[in-house]
Amino acid sequence: MLNLTVLGLIIGNTLSNATPVLLTGLGGMMSEKSGIVNIGLEGMMTIGALVAASVGYYVGNPWIGFFAGGLAGMFFGLIHAIVSVTFAGDQTISGIAINTLAPGLALFLARLFFDGATQTPSIPLENKIPRLFNGLITNQALKNIFSQYATVYIALISVILLYVFLYKTKWGLRLIAVGEHPKAAETLDISVRKIRYLAVMFSGFMGGLGGASMSLAVVSVFSPTLIAGQGYIALVCVIFGNWKPQGVLIGSLFFGLTQAIATYLTGTSIQLPMEFISMIPYISILIFLILFNKKSSAPKASGKPYLTEDIIMIFLVTFEF
């Protein structure tokens, strides 16, 4: 029987668990809105988590570490943009390469920075991302819900800001146009390449922030298994959310809820194998995707390279056609 305190704890854990996936999913959505599929979100989250934890540990300021994690993810977003936009390379292969390269680089850097250790030292509590309203709320149930890390509120505000940007500003409408009909957008003097570059780099930045929120808020350390597929879950949330900010929010909250339920079950007397409990969030999100995937509609130009005249000339000169 759930009491209000336990219910508040589940809701609070839902918000906390959903935040890394939400931040990353919003970035992936923006990239795909411009027409570039970013499968490399997992790698961007991983490198963001490592850089954030390392900078946060050495500098002692979580916000500098948080921003540094975003920049690390943006760097890999730039690599993805160069391959996908400038050279019109295969976006799926580029994303897979990033998912292989970034975790390997993160492991190498961790060993380099921390004397051969694959895990960063624990960040002191006072150097973690702060909890808002901590000490202001006395009711335990409400405290469990609202006394969240600042990253939770940053993620929720980002949903609102990106919704306004996409549907209420000319820049957002241009981004949507580039993802739907790039040739038509270019006839209106819109730079398809510039918008796609910015969108993909922004997706890397948000992926880095998603990883940073794991290593600076949800936990206080980076380890090779920290992200554990959450970048792929973020992609699922983008598809389930029909490439809309509010849809990504719902998908992320659903994943966060299943994680919160799994955590709650581990502390009860219910006799279930730990392996099964650990699988609950991932099985649930896949079932949810199967049930609602038919209603999803990706941007028409998503995943399709846009070949401009200068790119074609590069290919002709390179291969001497």
C-alpha positions in Angstrom: 0.0 0.0 0.0 1.5 3.3 -1.1 1.3 6.2 1.3 1.8 9.8 0.3 5.5 9.9 1.2 6.3 6.8 -0.9 4.2 8.2 -3.8 6.1 11.5 -3.5 9.3 9.6 -3.6 8.3 7.8 -6.8 7.3 11.0 -8.5 10.5 12.7 -7.4 12.6 9.8 -8.6 10.7 9.9 -11.9 11.7 13.5 -12.5 15.3 12.9 -11.5 15.7 9.8 -13.7 13.9 11.4 -16.6 16.2 14.5 -16.7 19.3 13.0 -18.5 17.1 11.4 -21.1 15.0 14.5 -21.5 18.0 16.8 -22.0 19.6 14.4 -24.5 16.3 13.7 -26.3 15.6 17.4 -26.8 19.0 17.7 -28.5 18.4 14.7 -30.7 15.0 16.1 -31.7 16.5 19.4 -32.8 19.1 17.6 -34.9 16.4 15.5 -36.6 14.2 18.5 -37.1 17.0 19.9 -39.3 17.2 16.6 -41.2 20.3 15.0 -39.5 19.8 11.8 -37.6 22.1 11.7 -34.5 22.5 8.2 -33.3 25.7 9.2 -31.5 23.8 10.6 -28.5 25.0 7.7 -26.3 28.7 8.6 -27.0 28.0 12.3 -26.5 26.4 11.6 -23.1 29.3 9.4 -22.1 32.0 12.0 -22.9 29.9 14.7 -21.3 29.6 12.7 -18.1 33.3 12.1 -17.9 34.4 15.7 -18.6 31.7 17.1 -16.2 32.8 14.8 -13.4 36.5 15.5 -14.0 36.1 19.3 -14.2 33.7 19.3 -11.3 36.1 17.3 -9.2 39.2 19.4 -9.9 37.6 22.9 -10.1 35.1 22.3 -7.3 32.3 24.2 -9.2 29.5 22.0 -10.5 28.2 24.6 -12.9 31.6 24.9 -14.7 31.7 21.1 -14.9 28.1 21.0 -16.2 28.9 23.5 -19.0 32.2 21.7 -19.8 30.3 18.5 -20.2 28.0 20.2 -22.7 31.0 21.6 -24.6 32.5 18.1 -24.8 29.3 16.7 -26.3 29.2 19.7 -28.7 32.7 18.8 -29.9 31.5 15.4 -31.0 28.4 17.1 -32.5 30.8 19.1 -34.6 32.5 15.9 -35.8 29.1 14.5 -36.7 28.1 17.7 -38.5 31.4 17.7 -40.6 30.8 14.1 -41.7 27.0 14.4 -42.3 26.7 17.9 -43.6 30.0 19.0 -45.2 30.8 15.6 -46.7 27.2 14.2 -46.9 28.4 11.0 -45.3 26.2 8.3 -43.9 24.6 9.6 -40.8 24.0 6.2 -39.2 27.6 5.1 -39.6 28.9 8.5 -38.3 26.7 8.1 -35.2 27.8 4.5 -34.6 31.4 5.6 -34.9 30.9 8.3 -32.3 29.2 5.8 -30.0 32.4 3.7 -30.3 35.0 6.5 -30.2 33.6 8.6 -27.3 33.3 5.9 -24.6 36.7 4.7 -25.5 38.1 8.2 -25.3 36.3 8.7 -22.0 37.9 5.6 -20.5 41.3 6.7 -21.8 41.0 10.1 -20.3 39.7 8.7 -17.0 42.8 6.5 -16.7 45.0 9.5 -17.7 43.4 12.0 -15.2 43.1 9.6 -12.3 46.2 7.4 -12.2 44.9 4.5 -14.2 41.4 4.4 -12.6 38.4 3.8 -14.8 36.2 5.7 -12.4 36.5 9.3 -11.2 36.7 10.0 -7.5 33.4 10.8 -5.8 32.4 14.5 -5.9 31.8 16.0 -2.4 28.1 16.7 -1.7 28.7 20.4 -1.6 30.2 20.3 -5.1 27.3 18.5 -6.7 24.5 20.3 -8.6 22.4 21.9 -5.8 18.9 20.9 -5.0 16.4 23.8 -5.3 14.0 24.5 -2.4 16.0 22.3 -0.1 15.1 23.2 3.5 12.1 25.4 2.4 9.6 22.5 2.3 8.8 20.6 5.5 6.2 18.2 4.2 8.1 15.0 3.3 5.9 14.0 0.3 6.2 17.5 -1.2 9.9 17.7 -0.4 10.4 14.4 -2.4 8.6 15.9 -5.4 9.9 19.5 -5.5 13.3 19.5 -3.8 15.0 18.4 -7.0 18.4 19.0 -8.5 18.5 22.2 -10.5 19.1 20.1 -13.7 15.5 18.9 -13.4 14.1 22.4 -13.6 16.6 23.3 -16.4 15.3 20.3 -18.4 11.7 21.3 -17.9 12.3 24.9 -18.8 14.2 23.7 -21.9 11.0 22.0 -23.1 9.1 25.2 -23.0 11.9 27.3 -24.6 12.4 24.9 -27.4 8.6 24.7 -28.1 8.5 28.5 -28.3 11.6 28.6 -30.5 10.3 25.9 -32.9 6.8 27.1 -33.4 6.7 30.8 -32.5 9.9 32.2 -34.0 11.1 32.6 -37.6 14.4 30.8 -36.8 12.5 27.7 -35.5 10.3 27.7 -38.6 13.4 27.9 -40.8 14.9 24.9 -39.0 11.7 22.9 -39.5 11.6 23.9 -43.2 15.2 22.7 -43.7 14.3 19.3 -42.2 11.2 19.0 -44.4 12.1 20.6 -47.7 15.8 21.7 -47.8 15.7 22.6 -51.5 12.6 24.7 -51.1 14.2 26.4 -48.0 17.3 27.2 -50.0 15.3 29.0 -52.6 14.2 31.3 -49.9 17.8 32.2 -49.1 18.0 30.0 -46.0 21.4 28.4 -45.4 20.7 24.7 -45.1 24.3 23.9 -44.2 24.5 26.6 -41.5 21.2 25.6 -39.8 22.1 21.9 -39.8 25.5 22.6 -38.4 24.0 24.6 -35.5 21.3 22.0 -34.9 23.7 19.1 -34.8 26.2 20.9 -32.5 23.3 21.9 -30.3 22.2 18.3 -30.1 25.8 17.4 -29.0 25.7 20.1 -26.4 22.4 18.9 -24.9 23.7 15.3 -25.0 26.7 16.4 -23.0 24.5 18.2 -20.5 22.5 15.0 -20.2 25.6 13.0 -19.4 26.7 15.8 -17.0 23.4 15.7 -15.2 24.1 12.0 -14.5 27.6 12.5 -13.1 27.0 15.7 -11.2 23.5 15.3 -9.9 21.9 11.8 -10.2 25.2 10.3 -9.0 28.5 11.9 -8.0 30.9 9.9 -10.0 31.7 8.8 -13.6 32.1 5.1 -14.4 32.2 3.3 -17.8 28.7 1.9 -17.1 27.1 5.1 -16.0 25.1 6.0 -19.1 24.1 2.3 -19.8 22.1 2.9 -23.0 20.3 6.1 -22.0 21.4 7.8 -25.2 19.5 5.1 -27.2 16.5 5.6 -24.9 16.6 9.3 -25.7 16.4 8.4 -29.4 13.4 6.2 -28.6 11.8 9.1 -26.8 12.3 11.3 -29.8 10.5 8.8 -32.0 7.8 8.1 -29.5 7.4 11.9 -29.0 6.8 12.4 -32.7 9.7 14.8 -32.9 8.0 17.4 -30.6 9.4 18.8 -27.3 6.2 17.9 -25.4 6.3 14.4 -26.8 10.0 13.9 -25.8 9.0 15.1 -22.3 6.2 12.5 -22.0 8.5 9.7 -23.3 11.2 10.7 -20.8 8.8 10.8 -17.9 7.5 7.4 -18.8 11.1 6.0 -18.8 11.8 7.8 -15.5 8.7 6.4 -14.0 9.6 2.8 -14.9 13.0 3.4 -13.4 11.5 4.7 -10.2 9.1 1.7 -10.0 12.1 -0.6 -10.5 14.0 1.1 -7.7 10.9 0.9 -5.4 10.5 -2.8 -6.1 14.1 -3.5 -5.0 13.2 -2.2 -1.5 10.0 -4.2 -1.1 9.4 -7.8 -0.1 8.2 -8.7 -3.6 10.2 -11.7 -4.7 11.4 -10.9 -8.2 14.9 -11.6 -9.7 17.1 -8.5 -9.7 17.9 -9.1 -13.4 14.2 -8.8 -14.3 13.7 -5.7 -12.2 16.7 -4.1 -14.0 15.1 -4.9 -17.3 11.7 -3.3 -16.6 12.5 0.3 -17.8 14.0 -0.9 -21.1 11.4 -3.5 -21.8 8.6 -1.0 -21.0 9.9 1.7 -23.3 10.3 -0.7 -26.2 6.7 -2.0 -25.7 5.5 1.6 -25.6 7.4 2.4 -28.8 5.9 -0.6 -30.6 2.4 0.5 -29.5 2.7 4.1 -30.6 5.3 4.0 -33.4 2.6 4.0 -36.1 1.5 7.5 -35.1 5.0 8.9 -35.5 6.0 10.9 -38.5 9.6 11.9 -38.9 10.7 15.1 -40.8 10.7 14.2 -44.5 14.3 15.0 -45.1 15.6 13.3 -41.9 18.6 11.1 -42.6 18.9 12.1 -46.3 22.2 13.8 -47.3 21.7 17.2 -48.9 24.1 17.5 -51.9 24.8 21.1 -52.9 26.9 22.0 -55.9 30.1 22.6 -53.9 29.9 19.2 -52.3 29.4 17.5 -55.7 32.5 19.4 -57.0 34.5 18.1 -54.0 33.5 14.5 -54.9 34.3 15.0 -58.6 37.7 16.5 -57.8 38.5 13.9 -55.2 37.6 10.9 -57.3 38.7 12.6 -60.6 35.4 12.0 -62.5 
